[in-house]
Amino acid sequence: MNKSAAVARSLPDLWNDFLAEVTPRGRIFPTGTPQRMVMEMAADSTAKRREIHPTCVPENLIGVAAVEELQQQADAAHGDSIEFNSHRVSDAPDAAVSYLASPGVLEWCQSTISGRTLKMGRMIFIYYGPGEMSRLHFDTAEDFEFNLLVCLRRVRSDVQKSTRTYFVDGARKVTTYDLAAGQAVWFNGRWTPHGRTPLGEGEQVVLASLGFTSH
């Protein structure tokens, strides 16, 4: 890659090349290891752009009916899913966004940032089965500046520790969540490196990921 092409790429794009190599199996490395240092360096380099830190949304913000409808749509779309970053994803139909478009959801998300207006963007469905994971990465799609990650289905393993979604905040801080169906986490996807540890035998996770832009 020539120098001008490298400069044209965003900082998250450039870091993703390294992070894919640092977390080839999706694991979180212990503090003090070279791999963990790289993870933390990536997070520290974008800290000033990270407007919010990963946080669970209020329990009743997303209605049961919306989660159930999105579950059905995710199941219907699974046949068209493709492999991406060691798991499967599919585009959600445009109408799927409407199930999370209640004023309460948008207003709560809006309340976490200042000086700009949020706009709901594209939604994708994310599927994980045994052995699947997500290597640590930044979101680089333009319509995923912020991300509402909603759990639609969660089947835990009876024989081993459950997988978790994790976020590297830098300064030796890693935040992890094991969401149940109906729970959600809100975060600055473009500037927060995040991933998921590998699923074990008997585990299953289905998520809806709704991207937001701001202006």
Secondary structure, 3 states (H helix, E strand, C coil): CCHHHHHHCCHHHHHHHHHHHHCCCCCCCCCCCHHHHHHHHHHHHCHHHCCCCCEECCCCCCCHHHHHHHHHHHHHHHHHCEEECCEEEEECCHHHHHHHCCHHHHHHHHHCCCCCCEEEEEEEEEEECCCCCEEEECCCCCCCCEEEEEEEEEECCCCCCCCCEEEEEECCEEEEECCCCCCEEEECCCCCCEEECCCCCCCEEEEEEEEEEEC
